[in-house]
C-alpha cells in the first residue's frame, strides 16, 4: 500500500519513564480491543465491505506480543503487527476511499493497485518498542532484533525490504491505532516465493507468523489459518484474480 504511506522523519523518544507508561497504555488499550485472535482466511475474491467494517477487519489481521526479561523484570520488546492480506487491503481501500471521498475511478485504481501488491509480496505494518530506542531500529546493519516470516511447515524467509516510517501521521495513527510516539513504525515486505518457486507460506500451513530473535530472547506473532480454508494458500502468487471495482 505504498501509495498511501506516511512520512519518514520521527522525533527522538522522550524520557524513559514517560515512554514506558505511554507504550503500556497503547498496548493495553489495543489488547483490550483485540483480546481474541481469530483464525484467518487467505482466500482472494470480491468482498462486500463498507467503511464501518474496517475496525473489525483490522482486528482480524493484527497480532501483539511482549517479551519480558525475567532476570531484569523488564519488557525488552513490545510488537504489534498487521498482515496486509488481500482481505485486509480490500477493507482498507473501502475505508480510505470513504474518508477521502474518492471518485469511482480513484477507488477502482486504489483497490486494484493495492490488491496487485498483495500478489507480489507479503507486507506487514509493524509498530514496536525495545528496551533502548536504538535497539528498536530494524534497518541497522547489525540490529538488536532480526525478523523472519515463518510457518509451521518449516519455511523461513528474511525480509525483502524494511522501510521505517519516521514521522507517522494522521493516516498511520487513525488506521493503525497502536501507532504511538513511543514506538518505532515500519512497513516490512517479504518475498511471496522462494527462488525455486515454492511459496514462502506453504499451502499446507496451519499457521504463519513473524519471529523476532536477538541476544535478549525471541518471540513470535502467529496467524492461525482456518483449517477449512488451507487450500486458499495455493492461490497466493497466482495471476488469475481480477480486482472488482468498489
N, C-alpha and C positions, 0 to 999 in steps of 0.2 A: 504494500500500500504506500509506495514511495511518493505518489503524487500528493498525499495529504499528510506528510510528516511535518514535525516541528522543527525548531531552531537547533543551534549547536553549541552555544557558549553558556555553560552552567556555572553560577557563582559557587565559591568555596563554601563548605559546610560551616554552620555556626558552631558555638561551643558544644563540647561533647555531651554535656548533661542535657541541654535542650534538644540535641539531635536524638538521643536515645528515647526521650519522652515522646518526641514527635513521631519517630518511627513506630514505637509501640502503639501509639494512638491510631495511626493509619492502618497498621497491620491488624490490630484488634477489631477495628471497625469493619474492615473488609472481610475478616474471618467470620464475624457475626453475620454479615450479609451473605457470605458464601460458605455457610457452615458445612454443607454436604458436598460430595464430589461425585456428580452424576457421570454415568458412563457416556461415551461419545460415539457418534456415528460418523464415519468418514465418507458417506455416500455423497456424490455430486448430484446435480439436477436442480430444477427450479425450486424456489422457496416462496412462501406466501406471507412473509414477514411485513409488519408495519413498524413504524418508528418506535412505538411503545414496547416492542418485543426486545429491544437491544439489551437492556439490563439483564434479562433472563438468559439471553444467548451468551453474553459476556461471562456470566456466572458459570455456564456450562463449560466454557473453554479456558477457564482461569484456575490456576493452582498456586498455593503458597506453602512455604516451609520456613522453619527457623532452626538453625543448627547451634546448639549450645555446647560450650566447653565446660565439662564437669569439673575439670581441675581449677579453672578460673571463675566458674559460675558466671559466665558471661556469654552473651549472644554474639557469636563470631560471624554469622551470616544470616541475613533475612532476605528471602527472594519471593517475588510474586511474578508469574509469567502467564501470558495469554497466547495460546496457539492460534495463529490466524489461518484457520482452516477455510475451506470452501463455504461451509455453513456460517462461520463467524463473519467472513467477508461480505456475504450477502446481507446479513443483518446490519453490519456496519455501514454499508453503502446506502441502505434504505434510511437509516437514522441520519447519516451525514447529508444525504440529498434533501431530506425533510428540513433539517436545521438550516441549511443554506439556501433553501428554496430553489433548487436547481431545475433547469428546464428538462423536458423529457429527453432531449438529445444528450444533455450533460449527464443525466442519470444513467443513461444507457452506456455512455463512454466510460464513466467511472466504474460501473459494475463490471463491464466486460474486461477492462484493464486489470482490475483487482482480481477477478477470478482467473485470468490468464497467469498472473503472478503465482497463484496457489498451485498451478500445474508445473511451474518451473523450479520452485523451491519450497522448503518448509521454513516458515518465518514465525518468529516469536517476538512479542513485545515484553520486555523484561525490566522490572524495577528492583533494585537491590541495595542493601547496605552491608558493609563489612565492619570489622572491629575498628579499623582505621580507614579513613576516607580513600586514601590512595590504594588500599588493598581491594577496593571495590571496582577498580579500573580493569575491565576485561580486555581492553585493547592493548595493554602493555606487552612488550616483548617477552617478559618473564612475569606473568601475572600471578597473584596470590591464589587465584582460583581459575581452573580450566573447566571448560564446559563441553559436554558431549551429548549428542542425540542418541538415545539407546532404545532398544525394545527387548522383550522377553525372549526372543529367539537368539540373542547374542549379537545382533547388529550394533555397531557403534561407529559414529562418524563425527569428525570435528567440524566446527562452523566454517562456512564458506566466507562469510563476511560478518563483522561485528561493527555496528555503527552507533556511536554514543550520541544521544540527543542531549546536548549540553545545556540547553535552555528550554525545558518543557514548557509549552504554552497552554492556551485555553483548550486546544484540541486534546492534548495528552491528559490534562487534569480532568477534563469532562468525560472523555470516552474511556479512559483508563484511570478510574478514581483512586487507585492505590499509588499513583504518582505523587511524590511529595518532594519538598526542598531537601529533605534529609536522605533521599535515596538517589542513586545514580540510575539513569534510564538508558536503555539500549533497544535497538532492533537487531536481532541476530537471525541470520539465514543459514540453512543447511542444504546441501545438495539433495535432490529428490531421488537420485540413484547413484550407485557406486559406478566405478569405471567400467565394470563388466555388464552394466545394465540392470543389475538387481536393485530393487527398491530399497532405500535406506530404512524404511519402515516396512517390515515383512507383511505379506498378505496373510500370513498365519499368526501375526502378533495379537496377543491378548491385551497387551498394553504397550505404550511407548512413553518416553519421558526425557527429561533433561537431568543429567548428572553433573553436579558441581563437586570438584575434588581439589584438595590442596593440603599444605602442611598442617592445617588446623582441623582437618577431618574431611568428611564427604557426606553428601545428602542428595536426594533426587526428588523431582516433581514427576508425578505419574498421572497419565491419562488412560483410564481403563477403557478398552474398546468393547462396545456391545457385541457379545458373542454371536448374536443373530445377524450381525452386520459385518462379520470378519471378511467376507468376500469383497466388501466395498474397497478394501485397501488395494486390491488388484487393479482398480481403475485409476489410481493415482499415477500420474505421469503419462497416461494415455492421451490421445488427442481427438477423441470423438465428441466430447461435450461442447455445446454451444450455449453461450450466456443468453438468458432470456431478459428482455428489457424490463425495467421496473414499471 
